[in-house]
């Protein structure tokens, strides 16, 4: 089996309606829902299909906790 260009692989997946993402939704028990917050996370990973080795290339996490208590802490 020869190498395949990434763009070709993605176009083939798109044309066959293959979902290349995973998602989840967590709904806490009603008694703990005293406030609402939102978050999202995305990770780009590389999977070696021969060895099953996975490498995390990049992860981005976003969390919205509402009004800031201390803007200086938010800046890092």
Biopython code that builds the backbone (N, CA, C, O; Angstrom):
import numpy as np
from Bio.PDB.StructureBuilder import StructureBuilder

atoms = [
    (1, "UNK", "N", (0.842, -1.176, 0.000)),
    (1, "UNK", "CA", (0.000, 0.000, 0.000)),
    (1, "UNK", "C", (0.885, 1.236, 0.000)),
    (1, "UNK", "O", (1.775, 1.372, 0.840)),
    (2, "UNK", "N", (0.638, 2.133, -0.942)),
    (2, "UNK", "CA", (1.429, 3.347, -1.035)),
    (2, "UNK", "C", (0.895, 4.442, -0.134)),
    (2, "UNK", "O", (-0.110, 4.270, 0.556)),
    (3, "UNK", "N", (1.579, 5.563, -0.151)),
    (3, "UNK", "CA", (1.144, 6.690, 0.667)),
    (3, "UNK", "C", (-0.044, 7.389, 0.015)),
    (3, "UNK", "O", (-0.212, 7.354, -1.204)),
    (4, "UNK", "N", (-0.863, 8.022, 0.847)),
    (4, "UNK", "CA", (-2.046, 8.741, 0.387)),
    (4, "UNK", "C", (-1.927, 10.182, 0.866)),
    (4, "UNK", "O", (-1.568, 10.427, 2.018)),
    (5, "UNK", "N", (-2.223, 11.128, -0.002)),
    (5, "UNK", "CA", (-2.191, 12.528, 0.396)),
    (5, "UNK", "C", (-3.334, 12.808, 1.364)),
    (5, "UNK", "O", (-4.433, 12.272, 1.218)),
    (6, "UNK", "N", (-3.063, 13.651, 2.346)),
    (6, "UNK", "CA", (-4.075, 13.996, 3.359)),
    (6, "UNK", "C", (-5.313, 14.597, 2.701)),
    (6, "UNK", "O", (-6.434, 14.230, 3.053)),
    (7, "UNK", "N", (-5.130, 15.512, 1.757)),
    (7, "UNK", "CA", (-6.260, 16.167, 1.093)),
    (7, "UNK", "C", (-7.125, 15.156, 0.344)),
    (7, "UNK", "O", (-8.348, 15.293, 0.322)),
    (8, "UNK", "N", (-6.514, 14.151, -0.265)),
    (8, "UNK", "CA", (-7.264, 13.108, -0.962)),
    (8, "UNK", "C", (-8.071, 12.280, 0.021)),
    (8, "UNK", "O", (-9.226, 11.944, -0.240)),
    (9, "UNK", "N", (-7.467, 11.956, 1.139)),
    (9, "UNK", "CA", (-8.149, 11.170, 2.159)),
    (9, "UNK", "C", (-9.360, 11.911, 2.720)),
    (9, "UNK", "O", (-10.420, 11.314, 2.909)),
    (10, "UNK", "N", (-9.208, 13.205, 2.986)),
    (10, "UNK", "CA", (-10.299, 14.008, 3.519)),
    (10, "UNK", "C", (-11.418, 14.149, 2.498)),
    (10, "UNK", "O", (-12.593, 14.037, 2.849)),
    (11, "UNK", "N", (-11.072, 14.392, 1.245)),
    (11, "UNK", "CA", (-12.097, 14.499, 0.201)),
    (11, "UNK", "C", (-12.877, 13.196, 0.048)),
    (11, "UNK", "O", (-14.091, 13.216, -0.156)),
    (12, "UNK", "N", (-12.188, 12.073, 0.146)),
    (12, "UNK", "CA", (-12.864, 10.779, 0.039)),
    (12, "UNK", "C", (-13.795, 10.567, 1.235)),
    (12, "UNK", "O", (-14.916, 10.086, 1.068)),
    (13, "UNK", "N", (-13.345, 10.919, 2.425)),
    (13, "UNK", "CA", (-14.193, 10.794, 3.610)),
    (13, "UNK", "C", (-15.422, 11.688, 3.483)),
    (13, "UNK", "O", (-16.529, 11.275, 3.826)),
    (14, "UNK", "N", (-15.231, 12.902, 2.997)),
    (14, "UNK", "CA", (-16.347, 13.831, 2.837)),
    (14, "UNK", "C", (-17.343, 13.312, 1.801)),
    (14, "UNK", "O", (-18.552, 13.393, 2.016)),
    (15, "UNK", "N", (-16.859, 12.788, 0.698)),
    (15, "UNK", "CA", (-17.759, 12.315, -0.357)),
    (15, "UNK", "C", (-18.568, 11.095, 0.086)),
    (15, "UNK", "O", (-19.645, 10.834, -0.451)),
    (16, "UNK", "N", (-18.046, 10.343, 1.072)),
    (16, "UNK", "CA", (-18.755, 9.170, 1.582)),
    (16, "UNK", "C", (-19.468, 9.469, 2.899)),
    (16, "UNK", "O", (-19.941, 8.554, 3.573)),
    (17, "UNK", "N", (-19.547, 10.752, 3.268)),
    (17, "UNK", "CA", (-20.236, 11.209, 4.481)),
    (17, "UNK", "C", (-19.699, 10.517, 5.743)),
    (17, "UNK", "O", (-20.467, 10.115, 6.616)),
    (18, "UNK", "N", (-18.376, 10.385, 5.823)),
    (18, "UNK", "CA", (-17.742, 9.799, 7.007)),
    (18, "UNK", "C", (-17.496, 10.900, 8.028)),
    (18, "UNK", "O", (-16.842, 11.898, 7.722)),
    (19, "UNK", "N", (-18.012, 10.727, 9.230)),
    (19, "UNK", "CA", (-17.831, 11.708, 10.294)),
    (19, "UNK", "C", (-16.454, 11.492, 10.925)),
    (19, "UNK", "O", (-16.184, 10.428, 11.483)),
    (20, "UNK", "N", (-15.605, 12.478, 10.838)),
    (20, "UNK", "CA", (-14.244, 12.372, 11.363)),
    (20, "UNK", "C", (-14.101, 13.016, 12.734)),
    (20, "UNK", "O", (-12.987, 13.310, 13.169)),
    (21, "UNK", "N", (-15.215, 13.235, 13.415)),
    (21, "UNK", "CA", (-15.164, 13.857, 14.729)),
    (21, "UNK", "C", (-15.886, 12.995, 15.752)),
    (21, "UNK", "O", (-16.640, 12.083, 15.412)),
    (22, "UNK", "N", (-15.633, 13.311, 17.009)),
    (22, "UNK", "CA", (-16.332, 12.659, 18.116)),
    (22, "UNK", "C", (-16.848, 13.748, 19.032)),
    (22, "UNK", "O", (-16.177, 14.761, 19.232)),
    (23, "UNK", "N", (-18.023, 13.555, 19.587)),
    (23, "UNK", "CA", (-18.584, 14.564, 20.470)),
    (23, "UNK", "C", (-19.316, 13.898, 21.619)),
    (23, "UNK", "O", (-19.673, 12.722, 21.563)),
    (24, "UNK", "N", (-19.528, 14.686, 22.663)),
    (24, "UNK", "CA", (-20.197, 14.169, 23.844)),
    (24, "UNK", "C", (-20.900, 15.317, 24.549)),
    (24, "UNK", "O", (-20.514, 16.477, 24.405)),
    (25, "UNK", "N", (-21.927, 14.988, 25.306)),
    (25, "UNK", "CA", (-22.658, 15.985, 26.075)),
    (25, "UNK", "C", (-22.908, 15.411, 27.461)),
    (25, "UNK", "O", (-23.380, 14.282, 27.596)),
    (26, "UNK", "N", (-22.596, 16.181, 28.479)),
    (26, "UNK", "CA", (-22.789, 15.741, 29.860)),
    (26, "UNK", "C", (-23.864, 16.598, 30.504)),
    (26, "UNK", "O", (-23.787, 17.826, 30.473)),
    (27, "UNK", "N", (-24.848, 15.964, 31.079)),
    (27, "UNK", "CA", (-25.919, 16.670, 31.789)),
    (27, "UNK", "C", (-25.866, 16.230, 33.248)),
    (27, "UNK", "O", (-26.153, 15.073, 33.553)),
    (28, "UNK", "N", (-25.500, 17.142, 34.156)),
    (28, "UNK", "CA", (-25.387, 16.774, 35.570)),
    (28, "UNK", "C", (-26.755, 16.519, 36.200)),
    (28, "UNK", "O", (-27.791, 16.876, 35.640)),
    (29, "UNK", "N", (-26.735, 15.903, 37.360)),
    (29, "UNK", "CA", (-27.962, 15.654, 38.105)),
    (29, "UNK", "C", (-28.610, 16.995, 38.448)),
    (29, "UNK", "O", (-27.911, 17.984, 38.670)),
    (30, "UNK", "N", (-29.923, 17.031, 38.492)),
    (30, "UNK", "CA", (-30.662, 18.288, 38.693)),
    (30, "UNK", "C", (-30.248, 19.007, 39.976)),
    (30, "UNK", "O", (-30.216, 20.237, 40.001)),
    (31, "UNK", "N", (-29.933, 18.274, 41.034)),
    (31, "UNK", "CA", (-29.594, 18.904, 42.316)),
    (31, "UNK", "C", (-28.291, 19.709, 42.256)),
    (31, "UNK", "O", (-28.087, 20.602, 43.079)),
    (32, "UNK", "N", (-27.418, 19.413, 41.310)),
    (32, "UNK", "CA", (-26.149, 20.144, 41.214)),
    (32, "UNK", "C", (-26.206, 21.264, 40.182)),
    (32, "UNK", "O", (-25.187, 21.906, 39.926)),
    (33, "UNK", "N", (-27.351, 21.515, 39.591)),
    (33, "UNK", "CA", (-27.467, 22.549, 38.558)),
    (33, "UNK", "C", (-27.847, 23.899, 39.166)),
    (33, "UNK", "O", (-28.886, 24.463, 38.822)),
    (34, "UNK", "N", (-27.014, 24.417, 40.063)),
    (34, "UNK", "CA", (-27.276, 25.708, 40.680)),
    (34, "UNK", "C", (-26.751, 26.853, 39.816)),
    (34, "UNK", "O", (-27.142, 28.000, 40.028)),
    (35, "UNK", "N", (-25.910, 26.583, 38.885)),
    (35, "UNK", "CA", (-25.392, 27.585, 37.965)),
    (35, "UNK", "C", (-25.037, 26.900, 36.652)),
    (35, "UNK", "O", (-24.869, 25.682, 36.605)),
    (36, "UNK", "N", (-24.927, 27.680, 35.600)),
    (36, "UNK", "CA", (-24.591, 27.139, 34.286)),
    (36, "UNK", "C", (-23.209, 27.613, 33.873)),
    (36, "UNK", "O", (-22.843, 28.765, 34.105)),
    (37, "UNK", "N", (-22.455, 26.734, 33.268)),
    (37, "UNK", "CA", (-21.193, 27.114, 32.655)),
    (37, "UNK", "C", (-21.031, 26.299, 31.380)),
    (37, "UNK", "O", (-21.661, 25.256, 31.207)),
    (38, "UNK", "N", (-20.190, 26.786, 30.505)),
    (38, "UNK", "CA", (-20.020, 26.154, 29.210)),
    (38, "UNK", "C", (-18.543, 25.930, 28.939)),
    (38, "UNK", "O", (-17.689, 26.698, 29.385)),
    (39, "UNK", "N", (-18.259, 24.880, 28.212)),
    (39, "UNK", "CA", (-16.884, 24.598, 27.843)),
    (39, "UNK", "C", (-16.827, 23.772, 26.572)),
    (39, "UNK", "O", (-17.805, 23.136, 26.180)),
    (40, "UNK", "N", (-15.678, 23.792, 25.943)),
    (40, "UNK", "CA", (-15.458, 23.005, 24.738)),
    (40, "UNK", "C", (-13.989, 22.630, 24.678)),
    (40, "UNK", "O", (-13.126, 23.369, 25.151)),
    (41, "UNK", "N", (-13.717, 21.484, 24.097)),
    (41, "UNK", "CA", (-12.336, 21.036, 23.944)),
    (41, "UNK", "C", (-12.171, 20.371, 22.583)),
    (41, "UNK", "O", (-13.055, 19.655, 22.114)),
    (42, "UNK", "N", (-11.036, 20.618, 21.967)),
    (42, "UNK", "CA", (-10.719, 20.021, 20.672)),
    (42, "UNK", "C", (-9.286, 19.506, 20.742)),
    (42, "UNK", "O", (-8.387, 20.217, 21.193)),
    (43, "UNK", "N", (-9.076, 18.285, 20.302)),
    (43, "UNK", "CA", (-7.730, 17.722, 20.257)),
    (43, "UNK", "C", (-7.438, 17.203, 18.856)),
    (43, "UNK", "O", (-8.279, 16.573, 18.215)),
    (44, "UNK", "N", (-6.242, 17.480, 18.407)),
    (44, "UNK", "CA", (-5.775, 16.947, 17.128)),
    (44, "UNK", "C", (-4.807, 15.816, 17.460)),
    (44, "UNK", "O", (-3.796, 16.029, 18.128)),
    (45, "UNK", "N", (-5.124, 14.618, 16.989)),
    (45, "UNK", "CA", (-4.304, 13.452, 17.305)),
    (45, "UNK", "C", (-3.874, 12.735, 16.037)),
    (45, "UNK", "O", (-4.502, 12.847, 14.984)),
    (46, "UNK", "N", (-2.802, 12.009, 16.171)),
    (46, "UNK", "CA", (-2.280, 11.201, 15.085)),
    (46, "UNK", "C", (-2.326, 9.746, 15.546)),
    (46, "UNK", "O", (-1.869, 9.429, 16.644)),
    (47, "UNK", "N", (-2.871, 8.869, 14.721)),
    (47, "UNK", "CA", (-3.001, 7.459, 15.083)),
    (47, "UNK", "C", (-2.253, 6.620, 14.058)),
    (47, "UNK", "O", (-2.519, 6.706, 12.860)),
    (48, "UNK", "N", (-1.318, 5.810, 14.536)),
    (48, "UNK", "CA", (-0.610, 4.869, 13.683)),
    (48, "UNK", "C", (-1.436, 3.594, 13.647)),
    (48, "UNK", "O", (-1.541, 2.895, 14.654)),
    (49, "UNK", "N", (-2.020, 3.288, 12.502)),
    (49, "UNK", "CA", (-2.917, 2.142, 12.401)),
    (49, "UNK", "C", (-2.194, 0.802, 12.510)),
    (49, "UNK", "O", (-2.812, -0.211, 12.835)),
    (50, "UNK", "N", (-0.908, 0.793, 12.246)),
    (50, "UNK", "CA", (-0.150, -0.460, 12.340)),
    (50, "UNK", "C", (0.237, -0.790, 13.774)),
    (50, "UNK", "O", (0.131, -1.940, 14.201)),
    (51, "UNK", "N", (0.688, 0.225, 14.524)),
    (51, "UNK", "CA", (1.163, -0.013, 15.895)),
    (51, "UNK", "C", (0.147, 0.393, 16.955)),
    (51, "UNK", "O", (0.339, 0.114, 18.139)),
    (52, "UNK", "N", (-0.933, 1.052, 16.537)),
    (52, "UNK", "CA", (-1.964, 1.591, 17.442)),
    (52, "UNK", "C", (-1.426, 2.684, 18.371)),
    (52, "UNK", "O", (-2.049, 3.018, 19.379)),
    (53, "UNK", "N", (-0.285, 3.223, 18.025)),
    (53, "UNK", "CA", (0.306, 4.302, 18.814)),
    (53, "UNK", "C", (-0.428, 5.603, 18.500)),
    (53, "UNK", "O", (-0.699, 5.903, 17.337)),
    (54, "UNK", "N", (-0.747, 6.372, 19.536)),
    (54, "UNK", "CA", (-1.402, 7.657, 19.343)),
    (54, "UNK", "C", (-0.499, 8.773, 19.852)),
    (54, "UNK", "O", (0.200, 8.619, 20.854)),
    (55, "UNK", "N", (-0.527, 9.881, 19.153)),
    (55, "UNK", "CA", (0.240, 11.055, 19.533)),
    (55, "UNK", "C", (-0.697, 12.253, 19.544)),
    (55, "UNK", "O", (-1.369, 12.528, 18.549)),
    (56, "UNK", "N", (-0.745, 12.966, 20.666)),
    (56, "UNK", "CA", (-1.548, 14.183, 20.754)),
    (56, "UNK", "C", (-0.729, 15.323, 20.165)),
    (56, "UNK", "O", (0.321, 15.680, 20.700)),
    (57, "UNK", "N", (-1.206, 15.890, 19.072)),
    (57, "UNK", "CA", (-0.486, 16.965, 18.404)),
    (57, "UNK", "C", (-0.823, 18.330, 19.008)),
    (57, "UNK", "O", (0.049, 19.187, 19.145)),
    (58, "UNK", "N", (-2.096, 18.524, 19.369)),
    (58, "UNK", "CA", (-2.514, 19.812, 19.924)),
    (58, "UNK", "C", (-3.850, 19.641, 20.626)),
    (58, "UNK", "O", (-4.709, 18.891, 20.162)),
    (59, "UNK", "N", (-4.026, 20.332, 21.740)),
    (59, "UNK", "CA", (-5.305, 20.352, 22.444)),
    (59, "UNK", "C", (-5.652, 21.793, 22.803)),
    (59, "UNK", "O", (-4.808, 22.541, 23.297)),
    (60, "UNK", "N", (-6.878, 22.166, 22.556)),
    (60, "UNK", "CA", (-7.378, 23.498, 22.897)),
    (60, "UNK", "C", (-8.607, 23.329, 23.770)),
    (60, "UNK", "O", (-9.524, 22.586, 23.421)),
    (61, "UNK", "N", (-8.629, 24.016, 24.910)),
    (61, "UNK", "CA", (-9.739, 23.929, 25.849)),
    (61, "UNK", "C", (-10.248, 25.338, 26.126)),
    (61, "UNK", "O", (-9.469, 26.247, 26.412)),
    (62, "UNK", "N", (-11.549, 25.506, 26.039)),
    (62, "UNK", "CA", (-12.185, 26.793, 26.297)),
    (62, "UNK", "C", (-13.232, 26.590, 27.373)),
    (62, "UNK", "O", (-14.049, 25.673, 27.288)),
    (63, "UNK", "N", (-13.211, 27.447, 28.388)),
    (63, "UNK", "CA", (-14.156, 27.344, 29.502)),
    (63, "UNK", "C", (-14.713, 28.721, 29.795)),
    (63, "UNK", "O", (-13.960, 29.675, 29.988)),
    (64, "UNK", "N", (-16.019, 28.826, 29.828)),
    (64, "UNK", "CA", (-16.677, 30.096, 30.118)),
    (64, "UNK", "C", (-17.328, 29.982, 31.491)),
    (64, "UNK", "O", (-18.305, 29.251, 31.663)),
    (65, "UNK", "N", (-16.791, 30.699, 32.459)),
    (65, "UNK", "CA", (-17.332, 30.631, 33.821)),
    (65, "UNK", "C", (-18.123, 31.880, 34.177)),
    (65, "UNK", "O", (-18.422, 32.109, 35.349)),
    (66, "UNK", "N", (-18.464, 32.686, 33.186)),
    (66, "UNK", "CA", (-19.279, 33.871, 33.457)),
    (66, "UNK", "C", (-18.435, 35.103, 33.691)),
    (66, "UNK", "O", (-17.403, 35.286, 33.045)),
    (67, "UNK", "N", (-18.864, 35.947, 34.605)),
    (67, "UNK", "CA", (-18.167, 37.198, 34.897)),
    (67, "UNK", "C", (-16.877, 36.918, 35.665)),
    (67, "UNK", "O", (-16.874, 36.146, 36.624)),
    (68, "UNK", "N", (-15.812, 37.531, 35.250)),
    (68, "UNK", "CA", (-14.520, 37.320, 35.858)),
    (68, "UNK", "C", (-14.448, 37.908, 37.263)),
    (68, "UNK", "O", (-14.895, 39.030, 37.500)),
    (69, "UNK", "N", (-13.879, 37.134, 38.196)),
    (69, "UNK", "CA", (-13.674, 37.637, 39.546)),
    (69, "UNK", "C", (-12.411, 38.475, 39.643)),
    (69, "UNK", "O", (-12.336, 39.414, 40.436)),
    (70, "UNK", "N", (-11.405, 38.126, 38.820)),
    (70, "UNK", "CA", (-10.142, 38.852, 38.813)),
    (70, "UNK", "C", (-9.567, 38.814, 37.408)),
    (70, "UNK", "O", (-8.955, 37.814, 37.033)),
    (71, "UNK", "N", (-9.745, 39.886, 36.602)),
    (71, "UNK", "CA", (-9.258, 39.897, 35.217)),
    (71, "UNK", "C", (-7.743, 39.668, 35.088)),
    (71, "UNK", "O", (-7.284, 39.156, 34.066)),
    (72, "UNK", "N", (-6.971, 40.039, 36.107)),
    (72, "UNK", "CA", (-5.519, 39.827, 36.041)),
    (72, "UNK", "C", (-5.186, 38.339, 36.003)),
    (72, "UNK", "O", (-4.224, 37.938, 35.348)),
    (73, "UNK", "N", (-5.962, 37.529, 36.690)),
    (73, "UNK", "CA", (-5.735, 36.090, 36.683)),
    (73, "UNK", "C", (-6.094, 35.513, 35.319)),
    (73, "UNK", "O", (-5.432, 34.586, 34.851)),
    (74, "UNK", "N", (-7.126, 36.042, 34.676)),
    (74, "UNK", "CA", (-7.536, 35.557, 33.374)),
    (74, "UNK", "C", (-6.458, 35.754, 32.322)),
    (74, "UNK", "O", (-6.325, 34.939, 31.409)),
    (75, "UNK", "N", (-5.693, 36.820, 32.441)),
    (75, "UNK", "CA", (-4.623, 37.098, 31.475)),
    (75, "UNK", "C", (-3.418, 36.193, 31.679)),
    (75, "UNK", "O", (-2.596, 36.047, 30.774)),
    (76, "UNK", "N", (-3.304, 35.596, 32.828)),
    (76, "UNK", "CA", (-2.175, 34.705, 33.098)),
    (76, "UNK", "C", (-1.093, 35.437, 33.760)),
    (76, "UNK", "O", (-0.054, 34.855, 34.069)),
]
sb = StructureBuilder()
sb.init_structure("model")
sb.init_model(0)
sb.init_chain("A")
sb.init_seg("    ")
for serial, (resi, resn, name, xyz) in enumerate(atoms, 1):
    if name == "N":
        sb.init_residue(resn, " ", resi, " ")
    sb.init_atom(name, np.array(xyz, "f"), 0.0, 1.0, " ", f" {name:<3s}", serial, name[0])
structure = sb.get_structure()
